[in-house]
C-alpha cells in the first residue's frame, strides 16, 4: 500500500474534526516548509557567490570578526561541502513538501466535499527559485488568476 492510499484511507475513516485539525496543521507546515526552502535557496546562492569570490582571493589572512583564517584555501575546500549539504537539505524538504502538498489537497477535497481549488495552494508546489526559473511561470500565474 502506498502512502497516497494510506492517506486516502485515513481521510475516509477519520472524523470531520480530526480531518479539519490535520488540514490546518498540514497547511501551516506547508507554508513554513515553503519559506524554509526559499531561505535555503538564498543561502545556496550565497555559498556559490562566496566560492567564486574565494577562488580569486589572493590574501594571506582572512579575518571575519574574531575569526582569523591564515590559509584561505580551506575556504574553497569547505564551501563545496556546505553546498552539497544545502542541496541535500533542499531535496529532502522538497520531497517532504510534495507529500504535504498531496495531503493538503486531499484533506481540502474532503472538507469542502468538492474539487479543492484554493487560490494559493499551487504556489506551494514549487519554491521561489523554481517558479522564477520555469519558462512562462509569470504568464501562467496571470492567466490562472483571470479565470
Sine and cosine of phi, psi and omega as CSV:
sin_phi,cos_phi,sin_psi,cos_psi,sin_omega,cos_omega
0.00,0.00,0.76,-0.65,-0.02,-1.00
-0.99,0.13,0.23,-0.97,0.03,-1.00
-0.89,0.46,-0.60,0.80,0.01,-1.00
-0.89,0.47,-0.67,0.74,0.05,-1.00
-0.92,0.40,-0.60,0.80,0.05,-1.00
-0.89,0.46,-0.68,0.74,0.03,-1.00
-0.90,0.44,-0.71,0.71,-0.01,-1.00
-0.90,0.44,-0.65,0.76,0.04,-1.00
-0.90,0.43,-0.67,0.74,0.02,-1.00
-0.89,0.46,-0.69,0.73,-0.02,-1.00
-0.89,0.45,-0.63,0.78,0.00,-1.00
-0.92,0.39,-0.56,0.83,-0.10,-1.00
-1.00,-0.06,-0.29,0.96,-0.13,-0.99
-0.99,0.15,0.38,-0.93,0.06,-1.00
-0.96,0.28,0.42,-0.91,-0.02,-1.00
-0.86,0.51,-0.66,0.75,-0.02,-1.00
-0.91,0.42,-0.62,0.78,0.03,-1.00
-0.92,0.39,-0.67,0.74,0.01,-1.00
-0.90,0.43,-0.67,0.74,0.00,-1.00
-0.91,0.42,-0.69,0.72,0.04,-1.00
-0.90,0.44,-0.68,0.74,0.03,-1.00
-0.90,0.43,-0.63,0.78,0.04,-1.00
-0.88,0.48,-0.73,0.68,-0.02,-1.00
-0.88,0.47,-0.68,0.73,0.02,-1.00
-0.91,0.40,-0.69,0.72,-0.03,-1.00
-0.91,0.41,-0.64,0.77,0.01,-1.00
-0.91,0.41,-0.67,0.74,0.03,-1.00
-0.89,0.45,-0.69,0.73,0.04,-1.00
-0.90,0.44,-0.59,0.81,0.03,-1.00
-0.91,0.42,-0.67,0.74,0.05,-1.00
-0.89,0.46,-0.72,0.69,-0.02,-1.00
-0.91,0.42,-0.65,0.76,0.00,-1.00
-0.92,0.39,-0.61,0.79,0.04,-1.00
-0.90,0.43,-0.67,0.74,0.04,-1.00
-0.91,0.42,-0.61,0.79,0.00,-1.00
-0.93,0.38,-0.63,0.78,0.04,-1.00
-0.90,0.43,-0.65,0.76,0.04,-1.00
-0.89,0.46,-0.66,0.75,0.01,-1.00
-0.91,0.42,-0.69,0.72,0.03,-1.00
-0.90,0.43,-0.54,0.84,0.04,-1.00
-0.91,0.41,-0.61,0.79,0.06,-1.00
-0.92,0.39,-0.69,0.73,0.06,-1.00
-0.86,0.51,-0.65,0.76,0.02,-1.00
-0.89,0.46,-0.66,0.75,0.05,-1.00
-0.89,0.46,-0.64,0.77,0.03,-1.00
-0.92,0.40,-0.61,0.79,0.04,-1.00
-0.90,0.44,-0.66,0.75,0.03,-1.00
-0.89,0.45,-0.69,0.72,0.02,-1.00
-0.89,0.46,-0.70,0.71,0.03,-1.00
-0.89,0.45,-0.58,0.81,0.02,-1.00
-0.90,0.44,-0.71,0.70,-0.01,-1.00
-0.93,0.37,-0.55,0.83,0.06,-1.00
-0.93,0.37,-0.68,0.73,-0.06,-1.00
-0.94,0.33,-0.43,0.90,0.03,-1.00
-0.94,0.34,-0.45,0.89,0.02,-1.00
-0.99,-0.13,0.10,1.00,-0.04,-1.00
-0.97,0.22,0.81,-0.59,-0.02,-1.00
-0.81,-0.58,0.79,0.61,0.06,-1.00
-0.91,-0.42,0.43,-0.90,-0.01,-1.00
-0.99,0.16,-0.59,0.81,-0.05,-1.00
-0.74,-0.67,0.75,-0.66,0.06,-1.00
-0.93,-0.36,0.86,-0.52,-0.04,-1.00
-0.88,-0.47,0.86,-0.51,0.04,-1.00
-0.85,-0.52,0.98,-0.19,-0.06,-1.00
0.90,0.44,-0.75,-0.66,0.00,-1.00
-0.99,0.15,-0.11,0.99,-0.04,-1.00
-1.00,-0.02,0.77,-0.64,0.02,-1.00
-0.85,-0.53,0.83,-0.55,0.00,-1.00
-0.93,-0.35,0.90,-0.44,-0.03,-1.00
-0.99,0.12,-0.60,0.80,0.01,-1.00
-0.98,-0.20,0.98,-0.21,-0.06,-1.00
-0.96,0.27,-0.19,0.98,0.03,-1.00
-0.94,0.35,-0.34,0.94,0.03,-1.00
-0.92,0.39,-0.50,0.87,0.03,-1.00
-0.90,0.43,-0.70,0.72,0.01,-1.00
-0.95,0.32,-0.28,0.96,0.07,-1.00
-1.00,0.09,-0.61,0.79,-0.05,-1.00
-0.98,0.21,-0.59,0.81,-0.08,-1.00
-0.87,0.50,-0.66,0.76,0.08,-1.00
-0.89,0.46,-0.57,0.82,0.07,-1.00
-0.90,0.43,-0.68,0.73,0.07,-1.00
-0.89,0.46,-0.64,0.77,0.02,-1.00
-0.85,0.53,-0.75,0.66,-0.03,-1.00
-0.94,0.33,-0.52,0.86,0.08,-1.00
-0.91,0.42,-0.68,0.74,0.03,-1.00
-0.93,0.36,-0.63,0.78,0.06,-1.00
-0.87,0.49,-0.70,0.71,0.01,-1.00
-0.88,0.48,-0.73,0.69,0.02,-1.00
-0.88,0.47,-0.65,0.76,0.01,-1.00
-0.91,0.42,-0.68,0.74,0.01,-1.00
-0.89,0.45,-0.67,0.74,0.04,-1.00
-0.90,0.44,-0.69,0.73,0.01,-1.00
-0.91,0.41,-0.61,0.80,0.01,-1.00
-0.92,0.40,-0.64,0.77,0.05,-1.00
-0.91,0.41,-0.66,0.75,0.04,-1.00
-0.90,0.43,-0.64,0.77,0.01,-1.00
-0.90,0.44,-0.58,0.82,0.03,-1.00
-0.89,0.45,-0.68,0.73,0.03,-1.00
-0.93,0.38,-0.65,0.76,0.04,-1.00
-0.90,0.44,-0.65,0.76,0.02,-1.00
-0.86,0.51,-0.71,0.71,0.02,-1.00
-0.89,0.46,-0.69,0.72,-0.02,-1.00
-0.91,0.42,-0.68,0.73,0.01,-1.00
-0.90,0.44,-0.65,0.76,0.00,-1.00
-0.90,0.43,-0.71,0.70,0.01,-1.00
-0.93,0.37,-0.63,0.77,0.05,-1.00
-0.90,0.43,-0.63,0.77,0.05,-1.00
-0.90,0.44,-0.62,0.78,0.05,-1.00
-0.90,0.44,-0.62,0.78,0.01,-1.00
-0.94,0.35,-0.67,0.75,-0.04,-1.00
-0.93,0.37,-0.72,0.69,-0.07,-1.00
-1.00,-0.02,-0.01,1.00,0.07,-1.00
0.81,0.59,0.57,0.82,0.04,-1.00
-0.35,-0.94,-0.12,-0.99,0.07,-1.00
-0.93,0.38,0.79,-0.61,-0.12,-0.99
-0.98,0.18,0.91,-0.40,-0.06,-1.00
-0.82,-0.58,0.79,0.61,0.07,-1.00
-0.94,0.34,0.71,-0.70,-0.17,-0.98
-0.89,0.47,-0.59,0.81,-0.08,-1.00
-0.96,-0.27,0.15,0.99,0.00,-1.00
-0.90,0.43,-0.53,0.85,-0.03,-1.00
-0.96,0.28,-0.32,0.95,0.06,-1.00
-0.92,0.38,-0.41,0.91,-0.01,-1.00
-0.99,0.12,-0.18,0.98,-0.05,-1.00
-0.93,0.37,-0.61,0.79,0.04,-1.00
-0.84,-0.55,0.48,-0.88,0.05,-1.00
-0.99,0.10,0.04,-1.00,-0.10,-1.00
-0.86,0.51,-0.71,0.70,-0.04,-1.00
-0.89,0.46,-0.67,0.74,0.03,-1.00
-0.91,0.41,-0.66,0.75,-0.01,-1.00
-0.90,0.43,-0.61,0.80,0.00,-1.00
-0.95,0.32,-0.62,0.79,-0.10,-1.00
-0.99,0.10,-0.28,0.96,0.01,-1.00
-0.94,0.34,0.68,-0.74,0.03,-1.00
-0.92,0.38,0.64,-0.77,0.04,-1.00
0.90,0.44,0.37,0.93,-0.07,-1.00
-0.92,0.40,-0.65,0.76,-0.01,-1.00
-0.97,0.26,-0.57,0.82,0.06,-1.00
-0.91,0.42,-0.65,0.76,-0.01,-1.00
-0.89,0.45,-0.65,0.76,0.01,-1.00
-0.90,0.43,-0.67,0.74,-0.02,-1.00
-0.91,0.42,-0.70,0.71,-0.02,-1.00
-0.92,0.39,-0.58,0.82,0.00,-1.00
-0.92,0.39,-0.59,0.80,-0.01,-1.00
-0.96,0.27,-0.37,0.93,0.00,-1.00
-0.97,0.25,-0.37,0.93,-0.04,-1.00
-0.93,0.36,0.00,0.00,0.00,0.00
